Amino acid sequence: MTAEARTILIADDDRAIRTVLSQALGRSGYQVRATSSAATLWRWVEDGEGDLVITDVVMPDENGLDLVPRIRRVRPELRVVVMSAQSTFATAVKATQRGAFEYLPKPFDLKELLSVVERALAAPPSAQAADEPEGEKLPLVGRSQAMQEIYRTVARLTTTDLTVMITGESGTGKELVARALHDYGKRRAGPFVAINMAAIPRELIEAELFGHERGAFTGALNRGIGRFEQAAGGTLFLDEIGDMPPEAQTRLLRVLQEGEFTTVGGRQPIKANVRIVAATHRDLRQLIRQGMFREDLFYRLNVVPIRLPPLRERMEDIPLLARHFLDRARAAGLPGKQLSAEALDALKGHGWPGNARELENLTRRLAALYPQEVIGADAVAAELAEAVQPAGPDGQAQPATLEQAVERHLQSFMSAHKDGMPVRDLYDRVLAEVERPLLRLALGATRGNQIKAAAMLGLNRNTLRKKIRELELPVVRGLT
């Protein structure tokens, strides 16, 4: 069937949205019928009209999400795309689990929407979606583009048992995502069992995972149940999987390949009835190159990768997160607080090496220690000044990344010059300050060999020579 024969039904109470969608779809060759009423949309569906539905969530007469399962019951072949300005995790999951083909947060990209329309019209029929979980939780918070992508990915995965690998820095919320996959997934009636590989002695990890028989090792006075058995019917979360020792990696690989395991000291195979979600803050590909992580295990675990962005990549979410954490603090018995606009600006200027966990800890301190109901920028600045940074080789607190170190240096520089003469050629000056130690260290590491240094830096040899002259770096003769 050609695009000209396809009819798209649109329901949105925003006339501007209806106009934009109608024009864009019309230019692509589709027939369009648009309405602001859920009742009108439902009448069209019952009459057998349309090849695809695009509906908003909030409409004057009915919630668009409530229409989705009804449409699926009367016309299971009719795809539904849900749009919403309520771009929360719960909305994404509800849309997916009620049977929507796709969820798009507003504002959306027209090219992406047209791509979704093409995929929806070309997709084969699918089974009815699972019933939605009861209640509405908000385990993940944020409306940044990065978080919207995570919401959509997690929502799609709730109807599957696929193995998931979550990566991200410490404090980004990897366990929250793992729990969301479980709480909104097919196995939510089963247990969620977490084990942190970095927190268990290497010699005990296998027994912790797979259990052990009586007498399997010194101190094993009774049979021990492992995490795989504890998580039967549910989800097993393997946190800090990069710290798993090689011998345990081999046993885990076998479980993923064969679907069964044996206890330490046991001989009878036990069926593994769990969904595996793994997480790490380490670079597993680098560990593979170093021979510290099995490549075949990596591919078994990395079926669906989810990267959680650090907080510094989603600064627009800080006000939402701060309010969320203050609400949680109040629910835990601390005084109810608010943050002034200037305080929120101060939070946005911080580097957040500890990510969302650091922000939560900060908001709890503010709620506990400051008497005023609306907390200002001075209080935030005072707490941030006391924030503990990772220690460097000299034992002094250091920024977590080079980017943060440069940013702090520039902030101090700007503050020192804000009332003086205007700064000129700042871009070139900053580049020179970064390039000089970088080139100096590269030349030192190669004992002055410019060919090797250029290869290390990824530069042409002539480019490196030019930079050495411009930056007036010393040259070790005879090693160029």
FIFILO-398511 format. One record per residue (C-alpha): x, y, z; residue in three letters. Coordinates in steps of 0.5 Angstrom, whole numbers, plus 500, padded with zeros to 3 digits. Layout:
! FIFILO-398511
u = X&v = Y&w = Z&marke = ALA
...
***
This chain:
! FIFILO-398511
u = 500&v = 500&w = 500&marke = MET
u = 503&v = 507&w = 498&marke = THR
u = 503&v = 513&w = 503&marke = ALA
u = 498&v = 516&w = 499&marke = GLU
u = 493&v = 511&w = 501&marke = ALA
u = 495&v = 511&w = 509&marke = ARG
u = 491&v = 516&w = 513&marke = THR
u = 493&v = 518&w = 520&marke = ILE
u = 489&v = 520&w = 525&marke = LEU
u = 491&v = 526&w = 530&marke = ILE
u = 488&v = 528&w = 537&marke = ALA
u = 491&v = 534&w = 540&marke = ASP
u = 488&v = 539&w = 544&marke = ASP
u = 493&v = 544&w = 541&marke = ASP
u = 491&v = 547&w = 535&marke = ARG
u = 499&v = 549&w = 533&marke = ALA
u = 501&v = 542&w = 534&marke = ILE
u = 495&v = 539&w = 530&marke = ARG
u = 497&v = 544&w = 524&marke = THR
u = 504&v = 543&w = 524&marke = VAL
u = 503&v = 535&w = 524&marke = LEU
u = 498&v = 536&w = 519&marke = SER
u = 502&v = 540&w = 514&marke = GLN
u = 508&v = 535&w = 515&marke = ALA
u = 505&v = 529&w = 514&marke = LEU
u = 501&v = 532&w = 508&marke = GLY
u = 508&v = 534&w = 505&marke = ARG
u = 510&v = 526&w = 506&marke = SER
u = 504&v = 524&w = 502&marke = GLY
u = 499&v = 522&w = 508&marke = TYR
u = 492&v = 523&w = 509&marke = GLN
u = 491&v = 527&w = 515&marke = VAL
u = 484&v = 527&w = 520&marke = ARG
u = 486&v = 532&w = 526&marke = ALA
u = 481&v = 533&w = 532&marke = THR
u = 482&v = 536&w = 539&marke = SER
u = 477&v = 531&w = 542&marke = SER
u = 478&v = 524&w = 544&marke = ALA
u = 471&v = 522&w = 543&marke = ALA
u = 472&v = 524&w = 536&marke = THR
u = 478&v = 520&w = 535&marke = LEU
u = 475&v = 514&w = 538&marke = TRP
u = 469&v = 515&w = 534&marke = ARG
u = 473&v = 515&w = 528&marke = TRP
u = 477&v = 508&w = 530&marke = VAL
u = 470&v = 505&w = 531&marke = GLU
u = 468&v = 506&w = 524&marke = ASP
u = 474&v = 503&w = 522&marke = GLY
u = 478&v = 509&w = 519&marke = GLU
u = 485&v = 511&w = 519&marke = GLY
u = 492&v = 507&w = 519&marke = ASP
u = 495&v = 510&w = 525&marke = LEU
u = 493&v = 514&w = 531&marke = VAL
u = 498&v = 520&w = 534&marke = ILE
u = 495&v = 522&w = 540&marke = THR
u = 496&v = 527&w = 546&marke = ASP
u = 496&v = 524&w = 553&marke = VAL
u = 492&v = 530&w = 556&marke = VAL
u = 486&v = 532&w = 552&marke = MET
u = 479&v = 536&w = 555&marke = PRO
u = 475&v = 530&w = 555&marke = ASP
u = 479&v = 524&w = 556&marke = GLU
u = 486&v = 522&w = 558&marke = ASN
u = 490&v = 519&w = 551&marke = GLY
u = 493&v = 514&w = 555&marke = LEU
u = 486&v = 511&w = 557&marke = ASP
u = 485&v = 510&w = 549&marke = LEU
u = 491&v = 506&w = 548&marke = VAL
u = 488&v = 499&w = 551&marke = PRO
u = 481&v = 500&w = 548&marke = ARG
u = 484&v = 501&w = 541&marke = ILE
u = 488&v = 495&w = 542&marke = ARG
u = 482&v = 491&w = 544&marke = ARG
u = 477&v = 493&w = 538&marke = VAL
u = 483&v = 494&w = 533&marke = ARG
u = 489&v = 490&w = 535&marke = PRO
u = 492&v = 492&w = 528&marke = GLU
u = 492&v = 499&w = 529&marke = LEU
u = 498&v = 502&w = 531&marke = ARG
u = 498&v = 508&w = 536&marke = VAL
u = 504&v = 513&w = 537&marke = VAL
u = 503&v = 517&w = 544&marke = VAL
u = 506&v = 524&w = 545&marke = MET
u = 506&v = 528&w = 551&marke = SER
u = 509&v = 534&w = 555&marke = ALA
u = 509&v = 530&w = 561&marke = GLN
u = 515&v = 527&w = 559&marke = SER
u = 516&v = 523&w = 566&marke = THR
u = 519&v = 516&w = 566&marke = PHE
u = 512&v = 514&w = 568&marke = ALA
u = 509&v = 517&w = 562&marke = THR
u = 513&v = 513&w = 558&marke = ALA
u = 512&v = 506&w = 561&marke = VAL
u = 505&v = 507&w = 561&marke = LYS
u = 505&v = 509&w = 554&marke = ALA
u = 509&v = 502&w = 552&marke = THR
u = 505&v = 498&w = 557&marke = GLN
u = 498&v = 500&w = 555&marke = ARG
u = 500&v = 498&w = 548&marke = GLY
u = 503&v = 504&w = 544&marke = ALA
u = 508&v = 503&w = 539&marke = PHE
u = 512&v = 509&w = 541&marke = GLU
u = 512&v = 514&w = 546&marke = TYR
u = 515&v = 521&w = 544&marke = LEU
u = 516&v = 527&w = 549&marke = PRO
u = 514&v = 534&w = 547&marke = LYS
u = 517&v = 538&w = 544&marke = PRO
u = 519&v = 533&w = 538&marke = PHE
u = 523&v = 533&w = 532&marke = ASP
u = 519&v = 532&w = 526&marke = LEU
u = 524&v = 528&w = 522&marke = LYS
u = 524&v = 523&w = 528&marke = GLU
u = 516&v = 523&w = 528&marke = LEU
u = 516&v = 522&w = 521&marke = LEU
u = 521&v = 516&w = 522&marke = SER
u = 516&v = 513&w = 527&marke = VAL
u = 510&v = 514&w = 523&marke = VAL
u = 514&v = 510&w = 517&marke = GLU
u = 516&v = 504&w = 522&marke = ARG
u = 509&v = 504&w = 525&marke = ALA
u = 506&v = 503&w = 518&marke = LEU
u = 511&v = 498&w = 516&marke = ALA
u = 511&v = 494&w = 523&marke = ALA
u = 508&v = 487&w = 523&marke = PRO
u = 502&v = 485&w = 528&marke = PRO
u = 505&v = 484&w = 535&marke = SER
u = 502&v = 481&w = 541&marke = ALA
u = 497&v = 485&w = 546&marke = GLN
u = 502&v = 489&w = 551&marke = ALA
u = 502&v = 487&w = 558&marke = ALA
u = 498&v = 490&w = 563&marke = ASP
u = 501&v = 496&w = 567&marke = GLU
u = 503&v = 495&w = 574&marke = PRO
u = 499&v = 498&w = 579&marke = GLU
u = 501&v = 505&w = 582&marke = GLY
u = 505&v = 511&w = 579&marke = GLU
u = 512&v = 511&w = 581&marke = LYS
u = 518&v = 516&w = 579&marke = LEU
u = 524&v = 512&w = 580&marke = PRO
u = 528&v = 516&w = 575&marke = LEU
u = 527&v = 524&w = 575&marke = VAL
u = 529&v = 529&w = 569&marke = GLY
u = 526&v = 532&w = 563&marke = ARG
u = 533&v = 533&w = 559&marke = SER
u = 534&v = 530&w = 552&marke = GLN
u = 539&v = 525&w = 555&marke = ALA
u = 534&v = 522&w = 560&marke = MET
u = 528&v = 522&w = 555&marke = GLN
u = 532&v = 517&w = 551&marke = GLU
u = 533&v = 513&w = 557&marke = ILE
u = 526&v = 513&w = 559&marke = TYR
u = 524&v = 510&w = 552&marke = ARG
u = 529&v = 505&w = 552&marke = THR
u = 527&v = 502&w = 559&marke = VAL
u = 520&v = 503&w = 557&marke = ALA
u = 521&v = 498&w = 551&marke = ARG
u = 525&v = 493&w = 555&marke = LEU
u = 520&v = 492&w = 560&marke = THR
u = 516&v = 488&w = 556&marke = THR
u = 522&v = 483&w = 555&marke = THR
u = 527&v = 479&w = 558&marke = ASP
u = 533&v = 481&w = 555&marke = LEU
u = 540&v = 482&w = 559&marke = THR
u = 542&v = 489&w = 560&marke = VAL
u = 548&v = 493&w = 561&marke = MET
u = 548&v = 499&w = 565&marke = ILE
u = 554&v = 504&w = 565&marke = THR
u = 555&v = 510&w = 568&marke = GLY
u = 560&v = 514&w = 573&marke = GLU
u = 558&v = 513&w = 580&marke = SER
u = 552&v = 516&w = 583&marke = GLY
u = 549&v = 516&w = 576&marke = THR
u = 543&v = 512&w = 579&marke = GLY
u = 545&v = 505&w = 575&marke = LYS
u = 541&v = 501&w = 581&marke = GLU
u = 535&v = 506&w = 580&marke = LEU
u = 535&v = 504&w = 573&marke = VAL
u = 535&v = 496&w = 574&marke = ALA
u = 530&v = 497&w = 579&marke = ARG
u = 525&v = 500&w = 574&marke = ALA
u = 527&v = 495&w = 569&marke = LEU
u = 524&v = 490&w = 574&marke = HIS
u = 519&v = 494&w = 578&marke = ASP
u = 515&v = 495&w = 571&marke = TYR
u = 517&v = 489&w = 567&marke = GLY
u = 514&v = 482&w = 566&marke = LYS
u = 518&v = 479&w = 573&marke = ARG
u = 515&v = 485&w = 577&marke = ARG
u = 512&v = 479&w = 582&marke = ALA
u = 518&v = 476&w = 583&marke = GLY
u = 524&v = 478&w = 587&marke = PRO
u = 529&v = 484&w = 586&marke = PHE
u = 536&v = 481&w = 588&marke = VAL
u = 542&v = 485&w = 588&marke = ALA
u = 550&v = 483&w = 589&marke = ILE
u = 556&v = 488&w = 589&marke = ASN
u = 562&v = 485&w = 586&marke = MET
u = 566&v = 490&w = 589&marke = ALA
u = 564&v = 489&w = 596&marke = ALA
u = 565&v = 481&w = 596&marke = ILE
u = 571&v = 478&w = 597&marke = PRO
u = 574&v = 474&w = 591&marke = ARG
u = 574&v = 467&w = 594&marke = GLU
u = 567&v = 468&w = 596&marke = LEU
u = 563&v = 471&w = 590&marke = ILE
u = 562&v = 464&w = 587&marke = GLU
u = 559&v = 461&w = 593&marke = ALA
u = 555&v = 468&w = 594&marke = GLU
u = 552&v = 467&w = 586&marke = LEU
u = 551&v = 460&w = 586&marke = PHE
u = 550&v = 457&w = 593&marke = GLY
u = 554&v = 452&w = 596&marke = HIS
u = 553&v = 445&w = 599&marke = GLU
u = 555&v = 443&w = 606&marke = ARG
u = 562&v = 441&w = 606&marke = GLY
u = 564&v = 445&w = 600&marke = ALA
u = 569&v = 449&w = 603&marke = PHE
u = 572&v = 450&w = 610&marke = THR
u = 566&v = 453&w = 614&marke = GLY
u = 561&v = 451&w = 610&marke = ALA
u = 557&v = 447&w = 615&marke = LEU
u = 550&v = 448&w = 612&marke = ASN
u = 548&v = 448&w = 605&marke = ARG
u = 548&v = 456&w = 602&marke = GLY
u = 543&v = 459&w = 598&marke = ILE
u = 546&v = 463&w = 592&marke = GLY
u = 543&v = 469&w = 589&marke = ARG
u = 541&v = 466&w = 583&marke = PHE
u = 536&v = 462&w = 587&marke = GLU
u = 534&v = 467&w = 591&marke = GLN
u = 532&v = 471&w = 585&marke = ALA
u = 528&v = 466&w = 582&marke = ALA
u = 522&v = 468&w = 578&marke = GLY
u = 525&v = 475&w = 578&marke = GLY
u = 531&v = 480&w = 577&marke = THR
u = 538&v = 479&w = 579&marke = LEU
u = 542&v = 485&w = 579&marke = PHE
u = 550&v = 484&w = 578&marke = LEU
u = 553&v = 491&w = 580&marke = ASP
u = 560&v = 493&w = 579&marke = GLU
u = 561&v = 487&w = 574&marke = ILE
u = 568&v = 489&w = 572&marke = GLY
u = 570&v = 487&w = 579&marke = ASP
u = 568&v = 480&w = 578&marke = MET
u = 574&v = 475&w = 578&marke = PRO
u = 576&v = 471&w = 572&marke = PRO
u = 574&v = 464&w = 575&marke = GLU
u = 567&v = 467&w = 577&marke = ALA
u = 566&v = 470&w = 570&marke = GLN
u = 567&v = 463&w = 567&marke = THR
u = 562&v = 460&w = 571&marke = ARG
u = 557&v = 466&w = 569&marke = LEU
u = 558&v = 465&w = 562&marke = LEU
u = 556&v = 458&w = 562&marke = ARG
u = 550&v = 460&w = 566&marke = VAL
u = 548&v = 465&w = 560&marke = LEU
u = 550&v = 460&w = 555&marke = GLN
u = 546&v = 454&w = 558&marke = GLU
u = 541&v = 457&w = 562&marke = GLY
u = 543&v = 453&w = 568&marke = GLU
u = 548&v = 452&w = 574&marke = PHE
u = 551&v = 448&w = 579&marke = THR
u = 552&v = 450&w = 587&marke = THR
u = 559&v = 450&w = 589&marke = VAL
u = 561&v = 443&w = 591&marke = GLY
u = 554&v = 441&w = 588&marke = GLY
u = 553&v = 436&w = 582&marke = ARG
u = 546&v = 437&w = 580&marke = GLN
u = 544&v = 442&w = 575&marke = PRO
u = 539&v = 448&w = 577&marke = ILE
u = 535&v = 452&w = 572&marke = LYS
u = 537&v = 459&w = 572&marke = ALA
u = 530&v = 463&w = 572&marke = ASN
u = 532&v = 470&w = 572&marke = VAL
u = 533&v = 476&w = 568&marke = ARG
u = 540&v = 479&w = 568&marke = ILE
u = 542&v = 486&w = 569&marke = VAL
u = 549&v = 488&w = 570&marke = ALA
u = 552&v = 495&w = 571&marke = ALA
u = 559&v = 498&w = 572&marke = THR
u = 563&v = 505&w = 572&marke = HIS
u = 569&v = 502&w = 569&marke = ARG
u = 571&v = 501&w = 561&marke = ASP
u = 570&v = 494&w = 560&marke = LEU
u = 573&v = 494&w = 553&marke = ARG
u = 579&v = 497&w = 556&marke = GLN
u = 579&v = 491&w = 561&marke = LEU
u = 578&v = 486&w = 556&marke = ILE
u = 584&v = 489&w = 552&marke = ARG
u = 588&v = 488&w = 559&marke = GLN
u = 586&v = 481&w = 559&marke = GLY
u = 582&v = 482&w = 566&marke = MET
u = 575&v = 481&w = 563&marke = PHE
u = 572&v = 476&w = 558&marke = ARG
u = 570&v = 478&w = 551&marke = GLU
u = 565&v = 473&w = 550&marke = ASP
u = 562&v = 474&w = 557&marke = LEU
u = 562&v = 482&w = 555&marke = PHE
u = 558&v = 480&w = 549&marke = TYR
u = 553&v = 476&w = 553&marke = ARG
u = 552&v = 481&w = 558&marke = LEU
u = 552&v = 487&w = 553&marke = ASN
u = 545&v = 485&w = 549&marke = VAL
u = 542&v = 492&w = 551&marke = VAL
u = 547&v = 497&w = 553&marke = PRO
u = 544&v = 503&w = 557&marke = ILE
u = 549&v = 509&w = 558&marke = ARG
u = 547&v = 514&w = 564&marke = LEU
u = 550&v = 521&w = 563&marke = PRO
u = 553&v = 524&w = 569&marke = PRO
u = 550&v = 530&w = 572&marke = LEU
u = 554&v = 535&w = 568&marke = ARG
u = 551&v = 533&w = 562&marke = GLU
u = 544&v = 534&w = 564&marke = ARG
u = 544&v = 540&w = 568&marke = MET
u = 537&v = 543&w = 566&marke = GLU
u = 535&v = 537&w = 570&marke = ASP
u = 538&v = 540&w = 577&marke = ILE
u = 532&v = 544&w = 579&marke = PRO
u = 527&v = 538&w = 578&marke = LEU
u = 532&v = 533&w = 582&marke = LEU
u = 533&v = 538&w = 587&marke = ALA
u = 526&v = 539&w = 588&marke = ARG
u = 525&v = 531&w = 588&marke = HIS
u = 530&v = 530&w = 593&marke = PHE
u = 528&v = 536&w = 598&marke = LEU
u = 521&v = 532&w = 597&marke = ASP
u = 524&v = 526&w = 599&marke = ARG
u = 528&v = 529&w = 605&marke = ALA
u = 521&v = 532&w = 608&marke = ARG
u = 518&v = 525&w = 607&marke = ALA
u = 524&v = 522&w = 611&marke = ALA
u = 522&v = 527&w = 617&marke = GLY
u = 527&v = 533&w = 615&marke = LEU
u = 524&v = 540&w = 615&marke = PRO
u = 521&v = 542&w = 608&marke = GLY
u = 525&v = 547&w = 604&marke = LYS
u = 525&v = 550&w = 598&marke = GLN
u = 531&v = 553&w = 594&marke = LEU
u = 531&v = 560&w = 591&marke = SER
u = 533&v = 561&w = 584&marke = ALA
u = 540&v = 564&w = 585&marke = GLU
u = 541&v = 558&w = 589&marke = ALA
u = 539&v = 553&w = 583&marke = LEU
u = 544&v = 557&w = 579&marke = ASP
u = 549&v = 556&w = 584&marke = ALA
u = 548&v = 549&w = 583&marke = LEU
u = 548&v = 549&w = 576&marke = LYS
u = 555&v = 552&w = 576&marke = GLY
u = 558&v = 546&w = 580&marke = HIS
u = 562&v = 540&w = 577&marke = GLY
u = 558&v = 535&w = 581&marke = TRP
u = 563&v = 529&w = 581&marke = PRO
u = 559&v = 525&w = 585&marke = GLY
u = 553&v = 526&w = 580&marke = ASN
u = 546&v = 525&w = 583&marke = ALA
u = 548&v = 522&w = 589&marke = ARG
u = 552&v = 528&w = 591&marke = GLU
u = 546&v = 533&w = 589&marke = LEU
u = 542&v = 528&w = 594&marke = GLU
u = 547&v = 529&w = 600&marke = ASN
u = 547&v = 536&w = 599&marke = LEU
u = 540&v = 537&w = 599&marke = THR
u = 539&v = 533&w = 605&marke = ARG
u = 544&v = 537&w = 609&marke = ARG
u = 541&v = 544&w = 607&marke = LEU
u = 534&v = 541&w = 609&marke = ALA
u = 537&v = 539&w = 616&marke = ALA
u = 542&v = 545&w = 617&marke = LEU
u = 539&v = 551&w = 615&marke = TYR
u = 533&v = 554&w = 619&marke = PRO
u = 530&v = 558&w = 613&marke = GLN
u = 525&v = 556&w = 609&marke = GLU
u = 527&v = 558&w = 602&marke = VAL
u = 535&v = 557&w = 602&marke = ILE
u = 539&v = 562&w = 598&marke = GLY
u = 545&v = 562&w = 594&marke = ALA
u = 550&v = 563&w = 600&marke = ASP
u = 548&v = 557&w = 604&marke = ALA
u = 549&v = 553&w = 597&marke = VAL
u = 556&v = 556&w = 596&marke = ALA
u = 558&v = 554&w = 603&marke = ALA
u = 556&v = 547&w = 603&marke = GLU
u = 559&v = 546&w = 596&marke = LEU
u = 566&v = 549&w = 598&marke = ALA
u = 566&v = 544&w = 604&marke = GLU
u = 564&v = 538&w = 599&marke = ALA
u = 570&v = 533&w = 599&marke = VAL
u = 573&v = 532&w = 592&marke = GLN
u = 577&v = 526&w = 590&marke = PRO
u = 584&v = 526&w = 593&marke = ALA
u = 590&v = 527&w = 588&marke = GLY
u = 597&v = 524&w = 589&marke = PRO
u = 599&v = 529&w = 594&marke = ASP
u = 593&v = 528&w = 598&marke = GLY
u = 590&v = 534&w = 596&marke = GLN
u = 583&v = 534&w = 594&marke = ALA
u = 582&v = 534&w = 586&marke = GLN
u = 577&v = 535&w = 581&marke = PRO
u = 574&v = 529&w = 579&marke = ALA
u = 576&v = 530&w = 571&marke = THR
u = 580&v = 535&w = 567&marke = LEU
u = 574&v = 538&w = 565&marke = GLU
u = 572&v = 540&w = 572&marke = GLN
u = 579&v = 542&w = 573&marke = ALA
u = 579&v = 547&w = 567&marke = VAL
u = 573&v = 550&w = 569&marke = GLU
u = 574&v = 551&w = 576&marke = ARG
u = 581&v = 554&w = 574&marke = HIS
u = 577&v = 559&w = 569&marke = LEU
u = 572&v = 561&w = 574&marke = GLN
u = 577&v = 563&w = 579&marke = SER
u = 580&v = 567&w = 573&marke = PHE
u = 574&v = 570&w = 571&marke = MET
u = 572&v = 572&w = 578&marke = SER
u = 579&v = 575&w = 579&marke = ALA
u = 578&v = 579&w = 573&marke = HIS
u = 571&v = 581&w = 573&marke = LYS
u = 572&v = 588&w = 575&marke = ASP
u = 578&v = 589&w = 572&marke = GLY
u = 581&v = 590&w = 564&marke = MET
u = 577&v = 586&w = 559&marke = PRO
u = 581&v = 579&w = 558&marke = VAL
u = 583&v = 578&w = 551&marke = ARG
u = 585&v = 572&w = 547&marke = ASP
u = 582&v = 568&w = 552&marke = LEU
u = 581&v = 562&w = 548&marke = TYR
u = 588&v = 562&w = 545&marke = ASP
u = 591&v = 563&w = 552&marke = ARG
u = 587&v = 557&w = 555&marke = VAL
u = 589&v = 552&w = 549&marke = LEU
u = 596&v = 554&w = 550&marke = ALA
u = 596&v = 552&w = 557&marke = GLU
u = 593&v = 546&w = 556&marke = VAL
u = 598&v = 544&w = 550&marke = GLU
u = 604&v = 546&w = 554&marke = ARG
u = 604&v = 541&w = 559&marke = PRO
u = 601&v = 535&w = 554&marke = LEU
u = 606&v = 536&w = 549&marke = LEU
u = 612&v = 536&w = 555&marke = ARG
u = 609&v = 530&w = 558&marke = LEU
u = 609&v = 526&w = 551&marke = ALA
u = 616&v = 528&w = 550&marke = LEU
u = 618&v = 526&w = 557&marke = GLY
u = 615&v = 519&w = 556&marke = ALA
u = 618&v = 518&w = 549&marke = THR
u = 625&v = 521&w = 552&marke = ARG
u = 624&v = 527&w = 547&marke = GLY
u = 623&v = 522&w = 541&marke = ASN
u = 618&v = 527&w = 537&marke = GLN
u = 616&v = 521&w = 532&marke = ILE
u = 614&v = 517&w = 538&marke = LYS
u = 611&v = 523&w = 541&marke = ALA
u = 607&v = 525&w = 535&marke = ALA
u = 604&v = 518&w = 534&marke = ALA
u = 602&v = 518&w = 542&marke = MET
u = 598&v = 525&w = 541&marke = LEU
u = 595&v = 523&w = 534&marke = GLY
u = 599&v = 529&w = 531&marke = LEU
u = 603&v = 530&w = 524&marke = ASN
u = 611&v = 530&w = 526&marke = ARG
u = 611&v = 537&w = 522&marke = ASN
u = 605&v = 539&w = 526&marke = THR
u = 608&v = 537&w = 533&marke = LEU
u = 615&v = 541&w = 531&marke = ARG
u = 611&v = 547&w = 529&marke = LYS
u = 607&v = 547&w = 536&marke = LYS
u = 614&v = 546&w = 540&marke = ILE
u = 617&v = 552&w = 537&marke = ARG
u = 611&v = 556&w = 538&marke = GLU
u = 610&v = 554&w = 545&marke = LEU
u = 618&v = 554&w = 546&marke = GLU
u = 619&v = 547&w = 549&marke = LEU
u = 626&v = 545&w = 550&marke = PRO
u = 628&v = 540&w = 545&marke = VAL
u = 633&v = 534&w = 547&marke = VAL
u = 638&v = 533&w = 541&marke = ARG
u = 639&v = 527&w = 538&marke = GLY
u = 632&v = 524&w = 539&marke = LEU
u = 628&v = 528&w = 534&marke = THR
***
